[in-house]
Structure formats: structure tokens, C-alpha cells
Amino acid sequence: MAAESEGTPCWADATFGDFTAAKRFYGELLGWTYGDARPEFGNYTQAYVDGKAVAALMPPVAGHELPAAWTLYLASPDAAATAARIREHGGEVLVGPMRVGEFGTMVLARDPGGTAFGVWQAGSHEGFGARAVPGAYNWAEVFTREPEKADTFFRAVFGYGVKRMEDDAIDFTLYDLGADPVLGRMRMTEDFPPEVPPYLNVYFTVADCDAAVEKAKELGARLRFGPLTIPFGRFASLTDPQGAPFSLIDNKTTGGELPKISDVS
């Protein structure tokens, strides 16, 4: 597998206080199986669909317990150079650049509005082994209260083109690399309680969104929005039993007209 273009989402992982419960929840919901825990890397454990790596889970590092949340990693050919650009354009580097054995080099950072994300320079681990199949990563969106800062920052750091969806009801932009959108950006409205921080919302693919939502609820998740059918699929947003937000989407079930998109100067 060739290394991803710079700025392409290439991996996702999450840390959970109840690691065993998280494995059970996502295993039952998304059909994940798990590889062996790696004690030398904090018991980092990869999840698989049909033998292909799709994400990873790990328990918290002692003394560094944080709220459960998914981290999305964006590909970089040079993590140190990307970290320098993050600082130059008003972001904050939280961790790294840090070499992770032979697997690659990581950076954890926040944009100027506080959205956390990762950077991954691939070594032997090149990222997702599968996408857009049931159980695998599908899409992600930056949820932020400072949308203009986010658009400016991600464009400057990763070279994205930025296009705005022409819809008076929402403030939504798309970040692209050439013709292909790779991320969305959504303004957080007053519907979000002030204690909810900005975050990167990761979507996982499912064969049937409604059935998957009911399964998630049975397993202890909370439905926050949807299911709703849009031109790109039928999706729903949830919070898992430990409080991590995520979304589910079935791309085969679509409806409505494609929105008009315009360039952001």
C-alpha cells in the first residue's frame, strides 16, 4: 500500500478508561476482532475487519487519564515539518514528533480553536487497511466553535482547498486535496452544551444505519442526532457508553439533492 497523500486521514485510535468494555462495545457493534495487545506500546491493540486493520484501542496511561475520545490522524511525509507548521499557524503541539518503533512517527496537536488531532508519518504501519466497508472508517468532520480559524489553519498546514456548502441552515465547509474532499468542518451551534469541547467526529461504515443505531443503544450508547438520510448516505451521531462521540453511516441509502458548493477565497 502506497503512503497516503499529505493531509489524508490515515488512522484512528481511542483511549478508554474501561478498555475491556470498549473492546466489547465496538466489537459487537462493528464486528471488530482484535490483535494482541502490545505492552511495550501501552497495550495498544489494533482492531480488524476481515483481517484488515481499521482502528486501535488502548487503556489510559497511568496518571494521564483523559475523557474518552477518538483521535484522527492525518498523513504527513515529514512529521517534524508538519509540527513546525502547526506551531507557525497558531496550533499547539501536545506530543511529539515521537518515533513509535518501526511503525512510524506521531504528533498529537490542537488547532487554534482547540480541536485535537493527530499526524502520522508512516513507517511499516501505513494506516487503514480498509475504508468504507462495514466496520471501517468512512469520513470525519472538525466540529468547532471557531470555524474561520479552523479553515485558515488546516488550509495553511495541510494545503487543503476549502469549499463552502451553500446552506443557510448550517455553516459547513469541505477540505479537499484536488478533486476529492477528505474532511468536513462544522460550526458548533448553541445546540452543543458549553462543556462539550471541539472535536473531530469520526464516521464508521455500517450496512444498515437504523439497525446499527438500535444495536448501539442496546449496548449502552446514546443517540444524539439522526438517523437522517442525505445525498451522501444515511447517518446518525452517537456517544458511546464511555462518552466518546462518533457517527455511523450507510453510504448506500441516499436521498435529497446534492448541495451547491462554492470556493472559499
Backbone as CSV, one residue per row, in Angstrom:
resi,resn,N_x,N_y,N_z,CA_x,CA_y,CA_z,C_x,C_y,C_z
1,MET,0.850,-1.201,0.000,0.000,0.000,0.000,0.878,1.240,0.000
2,ALA,0.633,2.147,-0.937,1.423,3.369,-1.011,1.055,4.303,0.128
3,ALA,2.029,5.114,0.554,1.768,6.091,1.613,0.709,7.085,1.151
4,GLU,-0.119,7.524,2.088,-1.201,8.449,1.765,-0.659,9.839,1.440
5,SER,-1.408,10.580,0.611,-1.063,11.964,0.323,-1.144,12.783,1.605
6,GLU,-0.311,13.799,1.713,-0.288,14.631,2.912,-1.668,15.214,3.188
7,GLY,-2.094,15.111,4.450,-3.388,15.639,4.852,-4.533,14.653,4.757
8,THR,-4.288,13.471,4.190,-5.336,12.462,4.082,-5.533,11.764,5.428
9,PRO,-6.769,11.635,5.906,-6.983,10.838,7.116,-6.461,9.421,6.898
10,CYS,-5.613,8.949,7.804,-4.951,7.665,7.571,-5.082,6.687,8.727
11,TRP,-5.560,7.134,9.906,-5.674,6.217,11.043,-6.540,6.851,12.118
12,ALA,-7.105,6.001,12.979,-7.910,6.478,14.106,-7.685,5.554,15.287
13,ASP,-7.565,6.138,16.469,-7.479,5.337,17.682,-8.157,6.077,18.823
14,ALA,-8.331,5.371,19.930,-9.010,5.964,21.086,-8.515,5.298,22.359
15,THR,-8.498,6.082,23.431,-8.117,5.598,24.755,-9.358,5.549,25.637
16,PHE,-9.548,4.422,26.321,-10.742,4.239,27.145,-10.357,3.796,28.550
17,GLY,-10.989,4.418,29.555,-10.738,4.033,30.937,-11.103,2.588,31.199
18,ASP,-12.223,2.144,30.629,-12.608,0.737,30.721,-12.313,0.107,29.367
19,PHE,-11.089,-0.335,29.233,-10.589,-0.853,27.964,-11.364,-2.097,27.525
20,THR,-11.626,-2.998,28.463,-12.340,-4.232,28.133,-13.748,-3.937,27.632
21,ALA,-14.431,-3.000,28.291,-15.788,-2.641,27.879,-15.784,-1.996,26.499
22,ALA,-14.776,-1.168,26.199,-14.692,-0.527,24.883,-14.498,-1.568,23.789
23,LYS,-13.620,-2.533,24.035,-13.416,-3.604,23.054,-14.711,-4.364,22.803
24,ARG,-15.447,-4.643,23.867,-16.705,-5.374,23.717,-17.725,-4.548,22.933
25,PHE,-17.852,-3.255,23.275,-18.837,-2.402,22.608,-18.566,-2.319,21.106
26,TYR,-17.356,-1.931,20.717,-17.080,-1.753,19.297,-16.986,-3.090,18.562
27,GLY,-16.562,-4.134,19.271,-16.546,-5.453,18.656,-17.944,-5.921,18.289
28,GLU,-18.891,-5.744,19.221,-20.257,-6.178,18.951,-20.957,-5.264,17.946
29,LEU,-20.681,-3.967,18.011,-21.352,-3.026,17.115,-20.810,-3.092,15.692
30,LEU,-19.497,-3.145,15.532,-18.875,-3.016,14.217,-18.235,-4.304,13.712
31,GLY,-18.333,-5.366,14.495,-17.772,-6.628,14.048,-16.263,-6.703,14.118
32,TRP,-15.661,-5.889,14.980,-14.203,-5.881,15.071,-13.692,-7.125,15.794
33,THR,-12.558,-7.613,15.299,-11.742,-8.553,16.043,-10.464,-7.817,16.423
34,TYR,-9.703,-8.389,17.343,-8.561,-7.651,17.889,-7.280,-8.467,17.827
35,GLY,-6.199,-7.754,17.567,-4.888,-8.359,17.634,-4.403,-8.397,19.069
36,ASP,-3.187,-8.883,19.242,-2.604,-8.940,20.582,-2.271,-7.542,21.079
37,ALA,-2.480,-7.318,22.374,-2.063,-6.058,22.989,-0.547,-5.967,22.956
38,ARG,-0.034,-4.736,22.792,1.408,-4.517,22.745,1.853,-3.808,24.021
39,PRO,2.299,-4.554,25.041,2.682,-3.926,26.312,3.757,-2.864,26.154
40,GLU,4.677,-3.065,25.200,5.741,-2.087,25.009,5.226,-0.767,24.455
41,PHE,3.967,-0.764,23.952,3.334,0.460,23.466,2.039,0.727,24.228
42,GLY,2.075,0.507,25.555,0.927,0.837,26.396,-0.288,-0.035,26.170
43,ASN,-0.079,-1.294,25.744,-1.170,-2.221,25.432,-2.053,-1.742,24.283
44,TYR,-1.433,-1.026,23.378,-2.101,-0.597,22.141,-2.578,-1.844,21.401
45,THR,-3.854,-1.855,21.004,-4.469,-3.051,20.432,-5.191,-2.687,19.142
46,GLN,-4.785,-3.296,18.034,-5.410,-2.994,16.755,-6.707,-3.778,16.569
47,ALA,-7.661,-3.128,15.893,-8.933,-3.742,15.541,-8.923,-4.074,14.055
48,TYR,-9.596,-5.171,13.710,-9.577,-5.671,12.337,-10.983,-5.981,11.848
49,VAL,-11.174,-5.803,10.535,-12.362,-6.273,9.829,-11.868,-7.136,8.676
50,ASP,-12.287,-8.380,8.654,-11.830,-9.318,7.617,-10.311,-9.327,7.504
51,GLY,-9.644,-9.257,8.650,-8.198,-9.335,8.677,-7.472,-8.058,8.316
52,LYS,-8.199,-6.965,8.080,-7.584,-5.692,7.710,-7.714,-4.686,8.851
53,ALA,-6.623,-3.999,9.149,-6.600,-3.065,10.270,-7.496,-1.861,9.993
54,VAL,-8.354,-1.513,10.965,-9.285,-0.400,10.767,-9.209,0.659,11.859
55,ALA,-8.617,0.352,13.011,-8.541,1.316,14.120,-7.731,0.662,15.235
56,ALA,-7.599,1.366,16.357,-6.926,0.791,17.522,-7.513,1.379,18.793
57,LEU,-7.443,0.583,19.863,-7.889,0.993,21.186,-6.747,0.777,22.162
58,MET,-6.756,1.557,23.254,-5.759,1.342,24.291,-6.287,1.848,25.630
59,PRO,-5.773,1.303,26.733,-6.130,1.826,28.057,-5.353,3.105,28.324
60,PRO,-5.771,3.915,29.293,-5.059,5.163,29.582,-3.690,4.899,30.202
61,VAL,-2.803,5.833,29.983,-1.503,5.808,30.636,-1.702,6.253,32.081
62,ALA,-1.137,5.528,33.024,-1.301,5.861,34.439,-0.900,7.306,34.703
63,GLY,-1.783,8.052,35.366,-1.510,9.447,35.671,-1.892,10.411,34.569
64,HIS,-2.382,9.879,33.439,-2.749,10.739,32.299,-4.145,10.384,31.804
65,GLU,-5.056,10.119,32.734,-6.413,9.773,32.346,-7.104,10.986,31.726
66,LEU,-7.698,10.784,30.553,-8.397,11.838,29.825,-9.780,11.334,29.438
67,PRO,-10.717,12.247,29.121,-12.028,11.795,28.646,-11.877,10.932,27.394
68,ALA,-12.727,9.927,27.270,-12.688,9.058,26.096,-12.994,9.870,24.840
69,ALA,-12.205,9.675,23.803,-12.413,10.390,22.543,-11.626,9.706,21.440
70,TRP,-12.142,9.791,20.225,-11.425,9.280,19.065,-10.433,10.325,18.571
71,THR,-9.259,9.850,18.177,-8.248,10.714,17.556,-8.083,10.299,16.104
72,LEU,-8.211,11.258,15.206,-7.988,11.020,13.788,-6.597,11.515,13.422
73,TYR,-5.856,10.698,12.677,-4.500,11.048,12.255,-4.495,11.430,10.781
74,LEU,-3.779,12.501,10.472,-3.624,12.973,9.101,-2.218,12.650,8.624
75,ALA,-2.114,12.150,7.415,-0.838,11.682,6.889,0.127,12.835,6.658
76,SER,1.403,12.564,6.902,2.466,13.535,6.650,3.715,12.803,6.185
77,PRO,4.425,13.350,5.182,5.700,12.750,4.793,6.832,13.127,5.734
78,ASP,6.586,14.149,6.579,7.627,14.658,7.480,6.932,15.235,8.708
79,ALA,6.800,14.416,9.753,6.047,14.839,10.937,6.669,16.056,11.605
80,ALA,7.997,16.144,11.606,8.654,17.295,12.234,8.317,18.586,11.494
81,ALA,8.308,18.527,10.165,7.959,19.721,9.383,6.500,20.105,9.604
82,THR,5.617,19.102,9.689,4.206,19.396,9.943,4.031,20.008,11.325
83,ALA,4.755,19.495,12.323,4.676,20.060,13.669,5.115,21.517,13.667
84,ALA,6.150,21.829,12.897,6.619,23.219,12.821,5.546,24.108,12.212
85,ARG,4.850,23.633,11.176,3.780,24.427,10.562,2.606,24.595,11.509
86,ILE,2.314,23.553,12.293,1.232,23.654,13.276,1.518,24.810,14.234
87,ARG,2.730,24.870,14.755,3.093,25.965,15.672,3.077,27.309,14.951
88,GLU,3.606,27.339,13.750,3.704,28.591,12.988,2.339,29.214,12.747
89,HIS,1.314,28.372,12.588,-0.016,28.880,12.242,-0.987,28.884,13.424
90,GLY,-0.424,28.905,14.641,-1.246,29.133,15.817,-1.776,27.897,16.500
91,GLY,-1.374,26.705,16.042,-1.780,25.487,16.713,-0.841,25.153,17.854
92,GLU,-1.145,24.085,18.560,-0.353,23.651,19.709,0.046,22.196,19.514
93,VAL,1.325,21.911,19.620,1.802,20.533,19.581,1.799,19.996,21.001
94,LEU,1.051,18.930,21.224,0.892,18.342,22.552,1.898,17.225,22.809
95,VAL,2.160,16.428,21.793,3.080,15.289,21.895,3.877,15.175,20.601
96,GLY,5.184,14.942,20.723,5.996,14.629,19.555,6.631,15.837,18.902
97,PRO,7.201,15.534,17.722,7.194,14.276,16.982,7.863,13.153,17.778
98,MET,7.200,12.000,17.794,7.672,10.870,18.584,7.721,9.620,17.713
99,ARG,8.885,9.010,17.664,9.050,7.775,16.914,8.367,6.634,17.659
100,VAL,7.586,5.823,16.938,6.891,4.684,17.528,7.483,3.412,16.907
101,GLY,8.616,3.007,17.430,9.292,1.828,16.899,9.502,1.949,15.404
102,GLU,9.305,0.827,14.727,9.450,0.809,13.269,8.174,1.267,12.559
103,PHE,7.107,1.512,13.368,5.795,1.726,12.778,5.640,3.110,12.143
104,GLY,6.288,4.127,12.710,6.172,5.464,12.157,6.438,6.522,13.211
105,THR,6.094,7.759,12.885,6.312,8.896,13.786,4.987,9.634,13.971
106,MET,4.645,9.934,15.225,3.367,10.566,15.505,3.534,11.940,16.126
107,VAL,2.509,12.744,15.932,2.351,14.039,16.582,0.903,14.113,17.050
108,LEU,0.693,14.630,18.245,-0.647,14.978,18.703,-0.690,16.487,18.860
109,ALA,-1.768,17.106,18.373,-1.809,18.564,18.320,-3.236,19.067,18.495
110,ARG,-3.358,20.384,18.631,-4.654,21.052,18.635,-4.605,22.238,17.691
111,ASP,-5.715,22.476,16.992,-5.795,23.660,16.144,-6.066,24.885,17.018
112,PRO,-6.055,26.104,16.462,-6.240,27.296,17.294,-7.583,27.347,18.027
113,GLY,-8.581,26.607,17.545,-9.873,26.569,18.223,-9.995,25.455,19.236
114,GLY,-8.942,24.643,19.405,-8.935,23.616,20.421,-9.278,22.216,19.953
115,THR,-9.442,22.005,18.642,-9.750,20.667,18.133,-8.491,19.810,18.115
116,ALA,-8.535,18.670,18.795,-7.385,17.775,18.850,-7.348,16.869,17.624
117,PHE,-6.142,16.586,17.137,-5.969,15.684,16.001,-4.560,15.118,16.051
118,GLY,-4.315,14.110,15.245,-3.001,13.505,15.171,-2.383,13.674,13.799
119,VAL,-1.081,13.499,13.751,-0.316,13.467,12.500,0.453,12.158,12.498
120,TRP,0.506,11.501,11.346,1.199,10.219,11.263,2.109,10.185,10.043
121,GLN,3.399,10.004,10.304,4.383,9.761,9.244,4.619,8.259,9.212
122,ALA,4.188,7.617,8.154,4.188,6.160,8.114,5.587,5.581,8.045
123,GLY,5.756,4.511,8.830,6.891,3.622,8.672,6.318,2.321,8.143
124,SER,6.451,1.246,8.925,5.866,-0.015,8.481,4.338,-0.024,8.613
125,HIS,3.799,0.851,9.467,2.339,0.957,9.615,1.860,2.113,8.749
126,GLU,1.203,1.785,7.645,0.806,2.821,6.691,-0.614,3.322,6.898
127,GLY,-1.320,2.758,7.891,-2.636,3.293,8.192,-3.746,2.295,7.938
128,PHE,-4.927,2.807,7.581,-6.097,1.971,7.382,-5.833,0.887,6.337
129,GLY,-6.181,-0.340,6.693,-6.108,-1.415,5.715,-7.379,-1.543,4.909
130,ALA,-8.455,-0.914,5.387,-9.741,-0.920,4.689,-10.469,0.371,5.032
131,ARG,-11.279,0.830,4.098,-12.122,2.020,4.297,-13.476,1.753,3.662
132,ALA,-14.487,2.432,4.187,-15.819,2.488,3.569,-16.441,1.117,3.340
133,VAL,-16.029,0.116,4.118,-16.722,-1.170,4.171,-17.246,-1.309,5.590
134,PRO,-18.288,-2.098,5.806,-18.850,-2.190,7.153,-17.792,-2.472,8.214
135,GLY,-17.779,-1.594,9.233,-16.826,-1.694,10.324,-15.606,-0.818,10.180
136,ALA,-15.406,-0.235,8.995,-14.196,0.546,8.732,-14.490,2.049,8.730
137,TYR,-13.405,2.819,8.827,-13.500,4.282,8.746,-14.166,4.709,7.441
138,ASN,-14.935,5.784,7.516,-15.632,6.284,6.340,-15.350,7.760,6.073
139,TRP,-15.408,8.592,7.117,-15.390,10.048,6.934,-15.152,10.683,8.292
140,ALA,-14.811,11.976,8.306,-14.638,12.695,9.572,-14.892,14.178,9.360
141,GLU,-15.273,14.844,10.439,-15.547,16.281,10.395,-14.994,16.975,11.631
142,VAL,-14.425,18.135,11.419,-13.967,19.000,12.507,-15.186,19.756,13.049
143,PHE,-15.530,19.518,14.307,-16.601,20.273,14.969,-15.932,21.347,15.827
144,THR,-16.220,22.608,15.520,-15.505,23.705,16.163,-16.423,24.903,16.376
145,ARG,-16.106,25.698,17.411,-16.813,26.960,17.631,-16.097,28.127,16.956
146,GLU,-14.945,27.852,16.350,-14.182,28.902,15.661,-13.883,28.449,14.235
147,PRO,-14.924,28.425,13.392,-14.782,27.837,12.062,-13.797,28.564,11.155
148,GLU,-13.767,29.896,11.241,-12.847,30.624,10.366,-11.397,30.294,10.710
149,LYS,-11.101,30.195,12.009,-9.746,29.820,12.426,-9.397,28.423,11.930
150,ALA,-10.352,27.495,12.022,-10.098,26.128,11.580,-9.815,26.093,10.084
151,ASP,-10.638,26.776,9.296,-10.445,26.770,7.843,-9.072,27.318,7.472
152,THR,-8.699,28.422,8.096,-7.411,29.046,7.797,-6.256,28.143,8.220
153,PHE,-6.373,27.545,9.401,-5.302,26.716,9.939,-5.081,25.459,9.107
154,PHE,-6.124,24.691,8.872,-5.943,23.423,8.161,-5.512,23.647,6.709
155,ARG,-5.982,24.732,6.111,-5.507,25.052,4.762,-4.012,25.354,4.776
156,ALA,-3.561,26.127,5.761,-2.150,26.519,5.809,-1.239,25.340,6.138
157,VAL,-1.681,24.467,7.026,-0.816,23.369,7.474,-0.788,22.226,6.468
158,PHE,-1.935,21.880,5.879,-2.003,20.695,5.025,-2.262,20.997,3.553
159,GLY,-2.403,22.280,3.210,-2.579,22.631,1.805,-3.945,22.301,1.240
160,TYR,-4.960,22.210,2.096,-6.293,21.871,1.619,-6.899,23.000,0.782
161,GLY,-7.697,22.614,-0.203,-8.662,23.534,-0.767,-9.866,23.564,0.166
162,VAL,-10.511,24.714,0.268,-11.659,24.862,1.168,-12.871,25.300,0.355
163,LYS,-13.952,24.537,0.472,-15.190,24.857,-0.237,-16.341,24.906,0.763
164,ARG,-17.234,25.870,0.557,-18.351,26.071,1.480,-19.632,25.485,0.910
165,MET,-20.399,24.803,1.766,-21.717,24.336,1.378,-22.692,25.496,1.478
166,GLU,-23.411,25.755,0.397,-24.350,26.875,0.360,-25.681,26.441,0.981
167,ASP,-25.757,26.590,2.287,-26.934,26.187,3.050,-27.066,27.142,4.220
168,ASP,-28.165,27.890,4.252,-28.355,28.886,5.313,-28.537,28.249,6.682
169,ALA,-28.870,26.954,6.721,-29.169,26.314,7.997,-27.916,25.892,8.754
170,ILE,-26.806,25.678,8.047,-25.585,25.215,8.701,-24.380,25.947,8.123
171,ASP,-23.318,26.007,8.903,-22.029,26.544,8.460,-21.100,25.351,8.308
172,PHE,-20.937,24.889,7.064,-20.202,23.656,6.793,-19.276,23.875,5.608
173,THR,-18.007,23.463,5.768,-17.071,23.514,4.659,-16.460,22.139,4.438
174,LEU,-15.890,21.971,3.251,-15.185,20.750,2.879,-13.727,21.078,2.633
175,TYR,-12.846,20.218,3.134,-11.416,20.336,2.863,-11.061,19.272,1.821
176,ASP,-10.400,19.696,0.746,-10.081,18.738,-0.302,-8.611,18.763,-0.668
177,LEU,-8.209,17.678,-1.296,-6.879,17.558,-1.889,-7.101,17.306,-3.366
178,GLY,-7.138,18.394,-4.159,-7.514,18.258,-5.556,-9.015,18.101,-5.669
179,ALA,-9.467,17.049,-6.365,-10.899,16.883,-6.610,-11.620,16.225,-5.446
180,ASP,-10.887,15.562,-4.565,-11.530,14.712,-3.578,-11.578,15.357,-2.192
181,PRO,-12.799,15.565,-1.635,-12.884,16.016,-0.245,-12.323,14.951,0.686
182,VAL,-11.609,15.384,1.718,-11.044,14.438,2.675,-11.561,14.668,4.090
183,LEU,-12.086,15.861,4.374,-12.621,16.186,5.697,-13.741,17.214,5.546
184,GLY,-14.629,17.228,6.529,-15.590,18.307,6.628,-15.290,19.161,7.846
185,ARG,-15.890,20.351,7.888,-15.775,21.225,9.061,-17.149,21.800,9.373
186,MET,-17.620,21.583,10.587,-18.940,22.018,11.016,-18.833,23.002,12.179
187,ARG,-19.547,24.133,12.068,-19.620,25.065,13.202,-20.503,24.456,14.290
188,MET,-20.007,24.466,15.523,-20.808,24.025,16.664,-21.741,25.163,17.068
189,THR,-23.023,24.893,17.082,-24.020,25.899,17.425,-24.333,25.836,18.919
190,GLU,-25.324,26.629,19.334,-25.736,26.627,20.741,-26.415,25.328,21.142
191,ASP,-26.693,24.454,20.157,-27.246,23.141,20.488,-26.248,22.288,21.256
192,PHE,-24.960,22.618,21.129,-23.922,21.889,21.852,-23.723,22.543,23.217
193,PRO,-23.863,21.776,24.288,-23.618,22.345,25.622,-22.209,22.918,25.712
194,PRO,-22.021,24.003,26.467,-20.706,24.644,26.525,-19.601,23.737,27.045
195,GLU,-19.969,22.702,27.821,-18.925,21.820,28.345,-18.423,20.825,27.302
196,VAL,-19.101,20.731,26.142,-18.635,19.831,25.084,-17.506,20.516,24.324
197,PRO,-16.295,19.963,24.344,-15.179,20.614,23.663,-15.257,20.396,22.161
198,PRO,-14.525,21.200,21.374,-14.429,20.907,19.945,-13.780,19.541,19.747
199,TYR,-14.115,18.887,18.642,-13.601,17.537,18.440,-13.667,17.161,16.963
200,LEU,-12.942,16.123,16.613,-13.019,15.532,15.287,-13.969,14.349,15.350
201,ASN,-15.070,14.426,14.627,-16.086,13.383,14.650,-15.782,12.346,13.577
202,VAL,-15.533,11.112,14.011,-15.179,10.029,13.110,-16.429,9.214,12.778
203,TYR,-16.624,8.929,11.477,-17.729,8.109,10.998,-17.227,6.708,10.666
204,PHE,-17.975,5.704,11.122,-17.700,4.323,10.760,-18.818,3.805,9.856
205,THR,-18.452,2.982,8.888,-19.398,2.453,7.920,-20.207,1.312,8.513
206,VAL,-21.506,1.313,8.212,-22.376,0.203,8.580,-23.240,-0.163,7.373
207,ALA,-23.752,-1.386,7.367,-24.596,-1.837,6.259,-26.009,-1.289,6.375
208,ASP,-26.480,-1.054,7.603,-27.844,-0.582,7.856,-27.778,0.363,9.051
209,CYS,-27.922,1.655,8.802,-27.750,2.645,9.864,-28.775,2.461,10.974
210,ASP,-30.038,2.261,10.624,-31.073,2.155,11.651,-30.839,0.946,12.550
211,ALA,-30.492,-0.181,11.951,-30.237,-1.376,12.744,-29.009,-1.186,13.631
212,ALA,-27.982,-0.528,13.086,-26.766,-0.295,13.867,-27.028,0.651,15.032
213,VAL,-27.858,1.661,14.826,-28.203,2.581,15.910,-28.926,1.834,17.027
214,GLU,-29.878,0.986,16.662,-30.595,0.230,17.686,-29.636,-0.685,18.446
215,LYS,-28.705,-1.301,17.737,-27.710,-2.151,18.386,-26.847,-1.336,19.342
216,ALA,-26.398,-0.157,18.870,-25.564,0.706,19.722,-26.300,1.097,20.995
217,LYS,-27.574,1.443,20.873,-28.360,1.811,22.051,-28.504,0.634,23.015
218,GLU,-28.716,-0.556,22.473,-28.801,-1.746,23.324,-27.501,-1.965,24.099
219,LEU,-26.379,-1.569,23.484,-25.067,-1.757,24.090,-24.674,-0.614,25.021
220,GLY,-25.562,0.394,25.149,-25.305,1.471,26.106,-24.944,2.806,25.509
221,ALA,-24.953,2.945,24.179,-24.661,4.228,23.550,-25.873,5.155,23.638
222,ARG,-25.626,6.443,23.476,-26.704,7.435,23.473,-26.802,8.071,22.094
223,LEU,-28.001,8.061,21.518,-28.231,8.684,20.219,-28.325,10.188,20.390
224,ARG,-27.526,10.939,19.629,-27.525,12.401,19.715,-28.234,13.048,18.537
225,PHE,-28.174,12.401,17.350,-28.778,13.003,16.159,-29.023,11.905,15.131
226,GLY,-30.198,11.984,14.469,-30.485,11.064,13.391,-31.262,9.849,13.877
227,PRO,-31.332,8.821,13.025,-30.748,8.724,11.680,-31.421,9.683,10.696
228,LEU,-30.614,10.162,9.766,-31.056,11.114,8.750,-30.463,10.708,7.414
229,THR,-31.291,10.784,6.370,-30.814,10.464,5.023,-30.466,11.741,4.280
230,ILE,-29.272,11.801,3.742,-28.773,12.935,2.958,-28.209,12.381,1.649
231,PRO,-27.791,13.231,0.713,-27.293,12.716,-0.566,-26.085,11.799,-0.448
232,PHE,-25.394,11.830,0.682,-24.173,11.033,0.829,-24.403,9.746,1.620
233,GLY,-25.612,9.557,2.160,-25.891,8.340,2.909,-26.861,8.600,4.042
234,ARG,-27.149,7.563,4.780,-27.995,7.670,5.972,-27.078,7.533,7.183
235,PHE,-27.126,8.555,8.074,-26.156,8.595,9.158,-26.835,8.943,10.481
236,ALA,-26.093,8.692,11.542,-26.527,9.065,12.886,-25.298,9.366,13.718
237,SER,-25.452,10.273,14.673,-24.371,10.628,15.592,-24.725,10.126,16.984
238,LEU,-23.725,9.533,17.654,-23.943,8.915,18.959,-22.800,9.253,19.904
239,THR,-23.014,8.910,21.151,-21.956,8.931,22.158,-21.848,7.520,22.717
240,ASP,-20.651,6.959,22.739,-20.515,5.583,23.215,-20.677,5.527,24.733
241,PRO,-20.734,4.339,25.326,-21.019,4.250,26.766,-20.013,4.967,27.659
242,GLN,-18.811,5.265,27.143,-17.820,5.974,27.954,-17.701,7.456,27.576
243,GLY,-18.622,7.927,26.717,-18.692,9.351,26.427,-17.986,9.811,25.175
244,ALA,-17.432,8.894,24.377,-16.739,9.291,23.153,-17.739,9.467,22.018
245,PRO,-17.764,10.651,21.370,-18.662,10.836,20.227,-18.138,10.121,18.989
246,PHE,-19.081,9.619,18.175,-18.742,9.003,16.896,-20.013,8.981,16.067
247,SER,-19.870,8.643,14.796,-21.037,8.564,13.921,-21.004,7.271,13.123
248,LEU,-22.178,6.870,12.646,-22.351,5.708,11.789,-22.972,6.165,10.477
249,ILE,-22.570,5.554,9.369,-23.128,5.937,8.075,-23.235,4.737,7.154
250,ASP,-24.347,4.689,6.440,-24.591,3.722,5.376,-24.628,4.520,4.083
251,ASN,-23.594,4.400,3.261,-23.497,5.199,2.040,-24.444,4.744,0.936
252,LYS,-25.025,3.565,1.077,-25.887,3.046,0.006,-27.283,3.648,0.062
253,THR,-27.704,4.118,1.226,-29.035,4.682,1.395,-28.932,6.199,1.306
254,THR,-29.318,6.758,0.187,-29.142,8.188,-0.057,-30.476,8.835,-0.417
255,GLY,-30.530,10.156,-0.319,-31.737,10.881,-0.678,-31.506,12.375,-0.680
256,GLY,-32.352,13.103,-1.406,-32.228,14.553,-1.479,-31.282,14.993,-2.575
257,GLU,-31.237,16.305,-2.786,-30.404,16.885,-3.837,-29.021,17.216,-3.303
258,LEU,-28.027,17.060,-4.158,-26.676,17.439,-3.773,-26.612,18.938,-3.495
259,PRO,-25.957,19.361,-2.437,-25.882,20.796,-2.135,-24.949,21.520,-3.088
260,LYS,-25.177,22.812,-3.231,-24.281,23.626,-4.017,-23.030,23.934,-3.198
261,ILE,-21.878,23.882,-3.849,-20.603,24.081,-3.198,-19.876,25.227,-3.885
262,SER,-19.278,26.139,-3.099,-18.528,27.249,-3.686,-17.169,27.359,-3.003
263,ASP,-16.184,27.850,-3.756,-14.842,28.030,-3.222,-14.818,29.108,-2.142
264,VAL,-13.998,28.887,-1.117,-13.760,29.896,-0.093,-12.456,30.592,-0.431
265,SER,-12.526,31.888,-0.614,-11.308,32.629,-1.016,-10.347,32.764,0.152
